């Protein structure tokens, strides 16, 4: 659709009402919310549930003759992206796509609001071309901007900061003083772009690493680190200083590790960032863990349970008292499972108290306590106080020592439901770990009601390619007939997944319900393999078997499964 200068703007809301997609009352409500939130009308209508994504796209494309484009599947040329200045791209939520093949005077652009005639006029003046608009969803446009423009802006800010430093030629003492007052310096924009870039690229962690002559920035996306930027070493002190200010840390302290916490808003969503700074040979290395405020409290359906796993999960949570443990290495999704369990248990009739380090997400109706070692508010000390608060359900962020384990077990056998995490490799080894912490075997068997061991594997993108499994792969997948043709999928790579072949992650679970017969085995101080053997007899599915189902269903790849097999200590 080509829109010329001087044409009367068509209002999206009026168009949707005229087409019968929404009512006038819904439009008025959405307009009021739009002003409050400061976002596009279409996005507001979607968020409030007044219209579906499909209906919005269909109505606009049919009524206006505007072509719809799915930006997530597009490849973009850097030269084309530079046709429109970054500030204009940000202002109008527009992505240049390229010139029309049949008419080099027509520039095709994707817009969140293709009826914005003012934006189209400005784009025409800036580019000197006739503008043809295509409709794209606002969140897709925002994500694309963050992905392709953030680095340019950050690099410009980095260069401006470097030039400032060169001009000023500051001594070390003066530099520290300068970095303490950088609110208006380009470094603020640089750090902002690093953080927002991490959020928009779905990073779980951001690493800022000093090397001998440069500063490397890497994002951990779907469990794998990827370098996204590299800056001159001279920027390290400014970046570190800015993060210390934001995280409430001591800006002058560079010899000791420091921890802090930052809250930011990105695309109208609040994110919590845990900051860890560690002195290294070349300077302070920073690692930041990104967590969405609502990302941890997801429904059961969002965890990737099979129908059978969901049934076992519900059965474990139905226990009125005892200990439920969620285990796995760092970054395996334990906190998400824990918060989901708490959300399931959170009803008006129960008193739920948590003790965490740190509190990662706030849940209405639950009393949450923060560990504070400096104030002697340890897990053990907090638990003692919690038991005097008439709790029904207690959540412990992590059982780290024998004292905490002992109090948790005592709470469980005196009629409380205790939910917590441990760092172990399998469900069976969790039991032996508790015993190693000083818990008597018969007490551990009596207190435990369920153990959930978990990992995360990467989901294959839709660009995945099928192939027949080889003989050794069939053995790994426990295929009973070696002559059977088994189809598995391999990552391929496309613009949608940034050529990685993977998009997102899914949980792999090993759920062990502690039955009476299993209690008897635990009470004899049996080793982990004996406990696992009994659990398998009772129908437990191991991490290996659970992951093999995901491979056979085309959800993940053999290479991802091998990570689980090796981590679990399983052989094939």
N, C-alpha and C positions, 0 to 999 in steps of 0.2 A: 504493500500500500504506500503510495507517495502522497505526502502531505505538503502542500505549498504554503508559501508565506501569505498571511492575512486570512487564512481560512478559519472559520469559527470553530473553537474547540468543542468537541463532543465530550460530555461528562460521562465517565464510566458508570457511575451509580444510576443515572437516568436511563442509560442504555440497558442495564441489567434489569431494572424495574419494568421497562417497556417490553423486554423480551420474556418477562414472567419468571426470571431466574430467582429474584428476591422480591419481597414485598417492600412497600414504601416505608413501613414501620421499621423493618430490618435495616433499610438504608439509613434512616435517621439515627438509629442506635449505632450503626457502624461509623457514621460520620463523626458522632460525638466521641467515640472511642479512638478514632483516627487522630483527632486533634490532640487527645490526651497522650497517645503513644508516639505521635510524630512519625507515622509510617504510611505507606501507600494504602489506598482504600481496598484494593484487591487482597492484600495480605491480611488486613483487619477482618474482612469478610470470611476468609479461610480460617483464621484463628478462632473466630467466634462460632464457627460451624454454620453460618448462614448459607454457605454455598460450598459445593465440593470443588476440588481442583479441576476435575474433568469438565464439570458444567461451566465453570468460569472460562476455561480455555475454549470450549465449544461455542459458547455464547459470543465471545469477543471475535473469534475467527469467522464465524458465520455472519454476524450482524455487520461487521466492519470490513470484511474481506482482508483482514490482517493475517498474515501467515504466522503460525506458532513455531517456535524453535526450542528444542531441548538442549540447553547449553552444556549439560554434563557430558554429552557425547561429542562435543566439538573440539577440533584442534584450532589453535589461534596462532597467527603469524605475528611476530614481534613488531615488524614494520607497520602492519595494519593497526595494531594496538596503539602505536605511537601517533596515529593520525589525530586522535582526540586527546587533549591534555588531561592529566590525571585528575585535576581538581574538577574539571567539567564532567568526567566520567563518574566521579563520586557524587557530584551535585545532582545529576539527572538520572543516575542509575542506568547507564547506557554502556553497551559493549560494541565496538566497531567490528563488523564481520568481514568486510572486504567490498571491493567494487563489483558492480553487476557485470557479469561476463559479456553481456550483449550491449552494455552502455557504460563506458568507463567514467562517465560524468555522474553516475548514481552510486552513492555509498549506502550499503545495507548495514543497518544497526539493529541490535536487539535492545528493547526497552521494557522496563517494568510497567510503564504507562505510555503506550504508543499514541495516545490521544493528546499528549502534552504538546500543544502547538508551539508554545514558547521555547521549550527545549529543542524541538525540531528546527525552529528558526535559528536559534543560537548555533546549533550544530552545522547548519548550512553555511552560516557566516564564517565560522571558524575553519571549516574544511574546504569551503569554496565549491562544494558539491551539492547536488540534489540528494535529499535524504529519503531513503525508503526504510520504513520502520517494520520491524518484526516484533511480535509479542513474546516475552519470556517472563517466567515467574520471578517475583522480586527476590526470593531467597536464593534462586539460582544465579541471578545477576550479581547479588552481593557476594556470594561464594566465589564467583569467577573473578570479580574485582579484587577480592582479597588474595586470590591465588596468583593472578598475573600482574597486578599493579603494586602490591605491597612491597615487593623487593626493590622495585625501582625507586619508590619513595624512601625506603629505608637507606638505600645506597646513597641517594642524594643528601639525606640527613647526615649520614656517616661522613661523606666528603666535606660537607659544610662544617662539621665539628672538627675534623682534622685540620682544615684550613684555619679555623679560629685558634686552635692550639699552636699551630706553626707561627701565626702572626703574633700571638701573645708571648711565646717562648717562656712558659711558666717554669719556675723551679718546682721541686717535688712538694714542698710545703705550700707554695702558692697554688699548685694544682689541686691539692686536697681541699683547700679553701674554696677554689673555683668550682670543684665538683660538688661541694656541699650546697652550692647555690646555682643550680642548673635548670631551674624551673622554666626558664625561657630559652634554653639553648636547644640546638638541633638534636642533642642526645635524647631528649624527651620523646621526640617524634620517632627516633630510631628504636628505642625500647618499646614504644607503643606498637610499632609495626611488627616487631619480633613476636610480641605477645599475641596480637590480633591474628597474625599469620599462622601461629600455632593453633589457635582456636579454629580458624576457618579451614585449616587442612586436617582437622580431626586428630591433632597430636595429643597423646596422653602425657608426654614429657617434652620439655625443651632443654637442650644442653648448650651452654655457652662455655666453650673450652679454649683456654689460652694455649697456643702453640709457640714455637720459638720465635716466629716472625709474624704471626697472624692470629686472629680470633675466629674460631670456627663455630657456627651455629648449626645444630642438628635437631630435627624433630623426630620423635618416636611415633610412627604412624602404624597402627595395626601390629604393634609389638616389634617393629624393625626401625632402627635408626637410619635417617636419611639426611645428608648434608644439604642445607638450603641456601646458606650464605657464608661468605668469608670476608672479614674486614681486616683493615690494618691494625697491627698490635697496639698502636697508640690509642685506640678507642676503648681498650679494655677497662681502664680506670674509670672512664665516664659511664660506661654501661654498668659496671659493678656499683658505682656510687649511686646511680639512679635507682637501681633495684634495691639497694640498702635503704634508701629514703622511703621508697614505696612499701617495703616490707617491715619497716620499724626496727631496723638493725643499726648497729654502731658503725657509722661511716668511717671512723678513724681506725677501726680494728681490722687488720689484714693478716694477722698471724694465727688467729683461732678460727675454727669452724663456726658458722652462724646459721641460724634458722629464722625464717620470717614467714609472713603470710600476706598475700595481696588479694584484693577483690576488685574485679574489673567488669565492666559492661561491654559486651560485644554483640552487635546486632540485636539489641534489646534483651539479651539474655545475660544473667549474672554468672560469673565464673569465679571459683575459688582457686588460688594458686599458692601452693606450698613451696617455699624457696629454701634451698640448701646451698650454702657457700662453703667451699673447701679450699684452703691454701694449697697450691701445688708448686712445682719447681718454677713454672713460668708465670705464676700469678693465681688469682682466685677463679676456680672453676665453679660455675653456677648450674644447678639442675633444678628445674621447676616442674612440679606435678600439677597438671591442669584437671580440674573437676568442675563439671557443671553443677549448679546448685540443685537442679532437679534430675541430674543424670543418674544418680545412685538409687533413686526411689522409682524404679520401674516395675511394671506388673510382671507376674510370673511368665506370661507369654513372651516377654522380651528377653528372657534368660536363655532361650534355646533348648528348653526341656523337651524330651519326647513325651508322649502320652503316659508311658509307663513311669518315667522319671518324675513327672509332675505328681502322679499318684503316690509314689514313695515319698516325695518331698512333703506333700500334704499330710501323709501318715506320720512322718517324723515330727512335724509342727503340732500335731494334734495331742502330743503328750502333755499332761498337766504339769509334770515336773521332771527334772533330770537335766543332763547337759547335752546340748547340740553343738557340735564342732564343725566349722568350715575350714578346710585346710588347703594348702597349696603354696607355691613360691610367691614372692613379691610380683605384683602385676598380673595375677591370675584371676582377678575379678571377685575376690573374697568379700570385699566391702560391699559390692553391689548385691551379692547373694544375701549377705547379712542384713542389709537395709530392706531388701525385698521381704525377707522373713519377718522382720519387725513390723513392716507395713501390713502384712497378712495377720499378724497377731494383735495389732493395735485396735482395740475396741474400747468402748466406754467402760466396760465392766472390769478392766484390768489396769493395774498400776505398773507401767514399764519404766525402768530407770536404766540408763546406760552410763558407762564410764569409758571414755575414748581418748586416744592420743594420735591425732587431734580429732575433734568433732568434724566429720567430713560433710555432713548434710543435716539440715534441721527438719525434723518431722513433727507436725502438729500432734499434740496429745501425748508426746513422749518426753520424759524428763532426762535431759542429756548433760553429763558432767565432763569437764575437760581435765585431763591429767596435768598436774603442775608439780614437777619434781622439786623445783626451788622452794615451793611452799609445803613440801612433804606430802603432796597430794598424789601419791602413787596409786597404781591399780589396787594393790592390797589395802592401803589405807582407805581409799574411796569405797571399796567393797564392804569394809567393816561398817562404815557409816550408812551405806545403802541398805544393809540388812536391818537397820533400825528405822527405815523409811516405809515399812510395810509394803515391800514390792511383791508382785506376782511373777514378773518376768524381769530378768537382769541380763543386760548385754555388756560383755567385756570386750573391748576392742581387740585385745590380744592377751593370751596367757603366756607370759614371758618367763616366769620363775616358779619355783616350788611353792612359795608362800601364796601367790595368787591362785595357783592350781588347787591348793589345799582349801582355801576359803570358798572357791567356786564349787568344789565337790561337796563340801559341807552344806552350802546353800542348796545344792541340787537334791541332796538326800533328806533335807528338812522341808521339802515341799515347794521349792521354787524351780522355775524353768530358767536355765542359764544358757545363753547363746554366746559363742565366742569363736575365735580363730586360733590356729596353730600353724607353724611352718613345718609341715611334714610332706613326704612324697606320695603317700597313699593313705587310704582310710584305715587299713590294718596297722600301719606303723604309727598312727596317731595314738592308738591304745598304748603301745609300748613306750612312746614318748611321755605320756602321762605318768606311767609307772616309773620311768627314769627320773621324773621330777619329784619322786617321793610318795606318790599315791599308792596305797596298797592295792594289789591286783583285784581282790574281791570287792573293794570299795569302788575302783574304776569301773568294773563290770556292772555294779549296781547303779552307779550314777549316770553312766553314758546311755543315751537313748538313740543317738544317731550321729553318724559322721558323714560329711559330704566333702570328698576330695575333688578338686576341680583344676582345670587348665583352660586356656583360651587358644583357639586356633583361628587362623585367618580364613575368611570366607572367599571362595572363588568368585571372581567377577563374572558377569554374563558372557564375557568374551572367551570363556573357558573352552578348551579343545578336548574332545573325547579320544580315547585310545584303549586298546586291549591291555589288561594287566598281564605282566610277566609272571612266570611260575613262582619266583620267590616272593613277589608281591601278593599273590593269591594266598600263600602260606601266612604272610603277615596279616592279611585280612580274614584269616580263618575260613576261607572258602572250602567247603567239604569235598567238592569234586574238583580235582586238579585239571580235568579236561574241559570243564565248563568255561565258556567265554565270558569274562567279566569286564565290563566297561568302567574305566576310571577317567577322571578329568584332570587336565594339566592347566596351569596358568598360561595365558597367552599375552595379554596386555593390550590396552586401548586407552583413548583419552579419558574415558569414564573412571578408570582406576589408576590414572597417571602411569600407564604402561607397566604396572607391577603385576597385574593378573589377579590381584586380590582387592576386595573392598569390604571393610569391616571385619569383625571377629564374632565367633560364636563359642559358647561354653561347652566343655566336655566334662562329664560328671561321673563320679564313682560314689554311689550312695549305699552306705552300710547301715541297715537298721539293726540295732542291738536287741536281739531276741533272747529268750530265756536260755536256749541252748548255747548261744554265743556268749552269754554272761558266764556260763559254766566253764567254757574254754578259757575266757579271759581270767577267771578266778584262779586257774592253775598256773598263772604266769607263763602262758604259752608264748612262743615267739611269733613275730608278725606273719610268717608264712603259714603257720597253723591257724591263726585267726582268719587269715584271708581264705584258706581252704574251706573252713566252716561257713564263712559268709558266701562263698561261691556256691556251696551246696544249697544254701537258702535262697539263691536266685540273684545275688549281687552281680551287677555288670561292671567289669573293670574299666579303667580309663582307656585301655587298648581296645576293648570291644565296643565301647561307646563311640570312640573316634572312628573305628572301622565302619560303623553304620553311617557316619557323616561322609566318609569317602565313597562308599557304595551308593549313597544317595546323591552324589555329585555336589555336596556342599563344600568340601575341602579336598586337598590333594594328598597324595602319598607322602610327599616331602614334609608336609605339616604333621602328618600322623607320626612319622619317624621321630620328630621332636618329643612327642608325648610318650612314645614307646621307650625312648632312651631315658627321659626324665623319670618315668615310672620304674625304671630298672627292669623292664620286661624284656624277654628274649624272644627271638623268632627264628 
